[in-house]
Amino acid sequence: MIKVAVCGANGKMGREVCEAVMNDSSMNLVAKIDIQGDSYRTIEEAKRYTEIDVIVDFTQPKVIYENAKYCLRNGINIVIGTTGLKDEEISFLKKLSEDNKVGCFIAPNFSTGAVLMMKFAKMAAKYFDNAEIIELHHNQKKDAPSGTAIKTALMMSEEKESFKKDNCPEVETIEGARGGTSYSDIQIHSVRMPGYIASQEVILGAAGQILTIRHDSMDRKCYMPGVLMAVKYVKEHKNFVYGLDNIID
Ligand SMILES: NC(=O)c1ccc[n+]([C@@H]2O[C@H](COP(=O)([O-])OP(=O)(O)OC[C@H]3O[C@@H](n4cnc5c(N)ncnc54)[C@H](O)[C@@H]3O)[C@@H](O)[C@H]2O)c1
């Protein structure tokens, strides 16, 4: 049985993860960790009372880096759903994971449909000159753009070094109207609105044609199969992985 602790256990994602872990016959939910509610307050505190194989973290951008470093330095495999890690932080976590041989699985998006959207966008990238991403999330989201949008742009940039951005002679009369520039000059636009959970559109353009690839998450349950796959993966492989796409064919 894999001993799983959930950090951020009382949050929207954390509650779903606790339920999914309890319903998986190969896992035991050994600890709930959260700064609110009836839980251990820190990973350190939980570790004093129970053995933990894998921590699943769905907390918030400002705490995830410290949580991850603590786990990797203390032999606890970690699955990171929390978004907002910077590139240099991810590089350092990779190094810690490899040096200490402790599993670290980071996925900006655990939903299988979203991973396929990213793979399709990557596949399409080399056939189009222009690309922009619009991501739409609930208004409680603490980071912009979404980790999924950044990861999508990164994957597309592996197929195409630079998309055209100077083919519209624009004047930005409202600052930020054209969004932010990401990998390979892909513009990313973030919409925040009550009612959305997580949606994303990748729009690719070439002379005479537009391809739109869209994914909508309707319920947080869509993330759970991916989270459970990652828990099993890190327990077995104890290595560093960035992106669910690496373990989905
Ligand atoms: N990777 C994915 O597929 C995916 C999907 C959805 C959300 N997310 C990300 O997951 C994170 C959580 O999202 P949410 O909607 O569940 O947020 P939420 O605000 O509902 O839950 C966060 C929980 O973390 C707790 N928390 C905050 N600081 C903590 C700390 N220092 N120690 C322990 N617990 C702490 C809060 O009390 C809260 O219960 C966000 O970064 C979000 O972007 C990722």
Ligand as a Chemical Component Dictionary entry (heavy atoms), coordinates in Angstrom:
data_LIG
# 
_chem_comp.id                   LIG 
_chem_comp.type                 NON-POLYMER 
_chem_comp.pdbx_formal_charge   0 
_chem_comp.three_letter_code    LIG 
# 
loop_
_chem_comp_atom.comp_id 
_chem_comp_atom.atom_id 
_chem_comp_atom.alt_atom_id 
_chem_comp_atom.type_symbol 
_chem_comp_atom.charge 
_chem_comp_atom.model_Cartn_x 
_chem_comp_atom.model_Cartn_y 
_chem_comp_atom.model_Cartn_z 
_chem_comp_atom.pdbx_ordinal 
LIG N1  N1  N 0  -2.108 20.761 -11.642 1  
LIG C1  C1  C 0  -3.435 20.741 -11.802 2  
LIG O1  O1  O 0  -3.998 19.928 -12.546 3  
LIG C2  C2  C 0  -4.264 21.746 -11.030 4  
LIG C3  C3  C 0  -5.661 21.739 -11.125 5  
LIG C4  C4  C 0  -6.389 22.642 -10.357 6  
LIG C5  C5  C 0  -5.722 23.518 -9.510  7  
LIG N2  N2  N 1  -4.356 23.514 -9.471  8  
LIG C6  C6  C 0  -3.590 24.355 -8.548  9  
LIG O2  O2  O 0  -3.682 23.773 -7.249  10 
LIG C7  C7  C 0  -3.546 24.794 -6.265  11 
LIG C8  C8  C 0  -4.705 24.700 -5.270  12 
LIG O3  O3  O 0  -5.918 24.979 -5.937  13 
LIG P1  P1  P 0  -7.325 24.951 -5.160  14 
LIG O4  O4  O 0  -8.320 25.427 -6.156  15 
LIG O5  O5  O -1 -7.525 23.642 -4.500  16 
LIG O6  O6  O 0  -7.067 26.080 -4.049  17 
LIG P2  P2  P 0  -7.774 26.259 -2.634  18 
LIG O7  O7  O 0  -7.486 27.661 -2.215  19 
LIG O8  O8  O 0  -9.194 25.789 -2.673  20 
LIG O9  O9  O 0  -6.976 25.260 -1.679  21 
LIG C9  C9  C 0  -5.686 25.478 -1.200  22 
LIG C10 C10 C 0  -5.602 24.862 0.181   23 
LIG O10 O10 O 0  -4.234 24.936 0.596   24 
LIG C11 C11 C 0  -4.207 25.314 1.957   25 
LIG N3  N3  N 0  -2.913 25.910 2.247   26 
LIG C12 C12 C 0  -2.474 27.161 1.938   27 
LIG N4  N4  N 0  -1.219 27.344 2.403   28 
LIG C13 C13 C 0  -0.858 26.189 3.012   29 
LIG C14 C14 C 0  0.298  25.753 3.681   30 
LIG N5  N5  N 0  1.349  26.567 3.847   31 
LIG N6  N6  N 0  0.323  24.496 4.179   32 
LIG C15 C15 C 0  -0.747 23.671 4.055   33 
LIG N7  N7  N 0  -1.899 24.036 3.441   34 
LIG C16 C16 C 0  -1.938 25.277 2.927   35 
LIG C17 C17 C 0  -5.384 26.283 2.112   36 
LIG O11 O11 O 0  -5.767 26.399 3.468   37 
LIG C18 C18 C 0  -6.440 25.598 1.230   38 
LIG O12 O12 O 0  -7.233 24.682 1.984   39 
LIG C19 C19 C 0  -3.467 26.105 -7.037  40 
LIG O13 O13 O 0  -2.112 26.450 -7.219  41 
LIG C20 C20 C 0  -4.094 25.757 -8.382  42 
LIG O14 O14 O 0  -3.628 26.587 -9.438  43 
LIG C21 C21 C 0  -3.630 22.648 -10.213 44 
# 
loop_
_chem_comp_bond.comp_id 
_chem_comp_bond.atom_id_1 
_chem_comp_bond.atom_id_2 
_chem_comp_bond.value_order 
_chem_comp_bond.pdbx_ordinal 
LIG N1  C1  SING 1  
LIG C1  O1  DOUB 2  
LIG C1  C2  SING 3  
LIG C2  C3  SING 4  
LIG C2  C21 DOUB 5  
LIG C3  C4  DOUB 6  
LIG C4  C5  SING 7  
LIG C5  N2  DOUB 8  
LIG N2  C6  SING 9  
LIG N2  C21 SING 10 
LIG C6  O2  SING 11 
LIG C6  C20 SING 12 
LIG O2  C7  SING 13 
LIG C7  C8  SING 14 
LIG C7  C19 SING 15 
LIG C8  O3  SING 16 
LIG O3  P1  SING 17 
LIG P1  O4  DOUB 18 
LIG P1  O5  SING 19 
LIG P1  O6  SING 20 
LIG O6  P2  SING 21 
LIG P2  O7  DOUB 22 
LIG P2  O8  SING 23 
LIG P2  O9  SING 24 
LIG O9  C9  SING 25 
LIG C9  C10 SING 26 
LIG C10 O10 SING 27 
LIG C10 C18 SING 28 
LIG O10 C11 SING 29 
LIG C11 N3  SING 30 
LIG C11 C17 SING 31 
LIG N3  C12 SING 32 
LIG N3  C16 SING 33 
LIG C12 N4  DOUB 34 
LIG N4  C13 SING 35 
LIG C13 C14 SING 36 
LIG C13 C16 DOUB 37 
LIG C14 N5  SING 38 
LIG C14 N6  DOUB 39 
LIG N6  C15 SING 40 
LIG C15 N7  DOUB 41 
LIG N7  C16 SING 42 
LIG C17 O11 SING 43 
LIG C17 C18 SING 44 
LIG C18 O12 SING 45 
LIG C19 O13 SING 46 
LIG C19 C20 SING 47 
LIG C20 O14 SING 48 
# 
